[in-house]
Amino acid sequence: MIQKTAEVRDGHRARVCVGTDRVLDELLDEAAEELRRAGHDVVRADDPRTVTGPLDALLVTSRTPVGPDLLDRHPELLGVAFASSGVNSIDVADATRRGIMVANGATPQNHGSMAEATVMLALALRLRLPDRIDALAEGRARPRPAELDSHSLRGATLGLIGFGRIAREVCIRLEGWGVGKILCHTRTPRPDAWPQVEFCGLDQLLDESHVVSVHLPLNGVTRGLLGPEQLARMRPDSVLINTSRGGIVEEDALARALHRGAIAGAAIDTFAVEPLPSDSPLRGAPGALLTDHVVGHTVEMYRSLVPAAVDNIERILQGEKPPFLVNPEVLIAHGPTSDN
């Protein structure tokens, strides 16, 4: 158990700030009500920086900034829980140095749904589904065999950039599909546990993959990771999928690559600015399949997020390891742990 808990420190009800979010407000409302019923003092705020008085824990989404100014104002903070999987609005390393636990909603239903969405998008792009839908709507003649431009996923080389839970679930779901090589570029290769995956450098992955799928958090290292130089390395018959975080793929460069036919298509679910601006160069780009950061959001996923958020907060307040802890090193640095 971590050395400090809300109850031990102040002798009063734990005080939890629950934020707001344009997409996940219903989830946050439900979690806030459950925390109130559990006896906690719940404060709601669009911007947690406006909250006065002590705070024991914070429940927000990755669209709410949790910067050093907020953490400086609340040195008593035990932990920050994010209602979904993204934690890009906090510097996790800084939180760890401060002894603040960071947790998220990376439930099995969450990464499972996103893995299924990734496979769906790979199939849609390889089989040219958006163009087939447009062809029917426009009354185009059916293509002759020599004019077909669809390709099977069987035998294709899959490139995964990042190898977290979602990427690993993609590999599991493609077992038995007869895909070609699975290449992966990651800082933490696991060849012994995943012998079917070839861990390699980014350049090799881009050079060889028919499907490139991004599975990374957004941070200083990954921002702009796929720009003009990297996109130019991709095969002309390859497709790009990004369901992770906007800002990792340079959108202007991607739009130019699609217009030039440098790559065959792209499925993008997350953007640097959301909602996607009406003048985005990606709108109308040939071969672009664009969705509003909801492509893998299922009923099952959302049903899993409220219990995960409440459990994360309860464990944080008790000084215990939350079920979806992002920075386990904080437990090593700041006291013995309990998994109870």
Summary of the structure (lengths in Angstrom):
residues: 340
radius of gyration: 22.0
end to end distance: 9.1
largest distance: 76.3
contacts: 1119
relative contact order: 0.15
helix: 36%
strand: 15%
